[in-house]
């Protein structure tokens, strides 16, 4: 299949700045980018992004050759689309085992 896990993990918070402060204070991360909707904390092996919004839990990144094809195939296999952003292209799916990840090309 050729898909790979990326180095990005995404979480959501109503207060991304406050959540980022916790990761900086308690785990020693450093804020590497900020927009009104997202705070970035890049590390040596993992990048943590805190997006403004209701919590989905941890969201892993999976890189695929074609997001739309993967989305359709995964839906046929029992996945649920949680959030679709075709303009990026990116699609958040929850698999039948409860794991949430976003597909990106």
C-alpha positions in Angstrom: 0.0 0.0 0.0 2.9 2.4 0.6 1.3 4.6 3.2 3.4 6.0 6.0 2.9 7.5 9.5 4.1 11.0 9.6 5.8 12.8 12.5 2.8 14.9 13.3 0.2 14.5 16.1 -2.7 16.8 16.3 -5.0 17.6 19.3 -7.8 20.1 19.7 -8.5 22.5 22.4 -10.8 25.5 23.0 -7.7 27.2 24.3 -4.7 26.2 22.1 -2.4 28.8 23.8 -3.2 27.4 27.3 -2.7 23.8 26.2 0.6 24.7 24.6 1.7 26.5 27.8 1.1 23.2 29.6 3.3 21.2 27.2 6.0 23.9 27.4 5.9 24.0 31.2 5.4 20.4 32.1 7.2 18.6 29.2 9.8 21.1 28.0 8.4 21.6 24.5 9.0 24.9 22.7 6.4 26.8 20.7 7.6 27.0 17.1 4.6 28.6 15.5 1.3 30.3 16.3 -1.8 31.3 14.3 -5.2 32.2 15.7 -6.3 28.7 15.0 -3.2 26.6 15.8 -0.1 26.4 18.0 2.9 24.3 16.7 5.4 22.6 18.9 8.1 21.0 16.8 10.4 18.4 18.3 13.3 16.3 17.1 11.1 13.3 16.3 7.5 14.4 16.8 5.6 17.6 15.9 2.6 18.4 18.1 -0.1 20.7 16.7 -2.9 22.1 18.9 -5.8 23.2 16.9 -8.7 25.4 18.1 -11.9 23.3 18.4 -13.7 20.5 20.2 -11.5 17.6 21.2 -11.3 14.6 19.0 -8.5 13.1 21.0 -5.0 12.5 19.6 -5.0 12.5 15.8 -2.1 10.9 13.9 -0.9 11.8 10.4 -1.0 9.1 7.7 0.5 10.0 4.3 -1.2 8.4 1.3 -0.8 8.7 -2.5 -4.4 10.0 -3.0 -6.6 11.3 -0.1 -9.9 10.9 -1.9 -9.2 7.3 -3.0 -8.0 6.4 0.5 -11.1 8.0 2.0 -13.5 6.1 -0.1 -11.7 2.8 0.4 -11.5 3.3 4.2 -15.2 4.2 4.4 -16.0 0.9 2.6 -13.9 -0.8 5.2 -15.9 0.6 8.1 -14.1 4.0 8.8 -16.1 7.1 9.6 -15.2 10.5 8.2 -14.8 12.9 11.2 -13.8 16.0 9.2 -13.1 16.5 5.5 -11.0 19.3 4.1 -10.6 18.6 0.4 -9.1 22.0 -0.3 -5.9 21.0 1.7 -6.4 18.0 0.8 -6.8 16.3 4.2 -9.5 14.1 5.7 -9.9 13.0 9.3 -11.2 9.4 9.7 -11.9 7.1 12.7 -11.2 3.5 12.1 -13.3 0.6 13.4 -10.9 0.3 16.3 -11.3 3.9 17.5 -8.0 5.4 16.2 -8.4 8.8 14.6 -5.9 9.9 11.9 -5.9 12.4 9.1 -5.0 11.4 5.6 -2.7 13.7 3.7 -0.8 13.4 0.4 
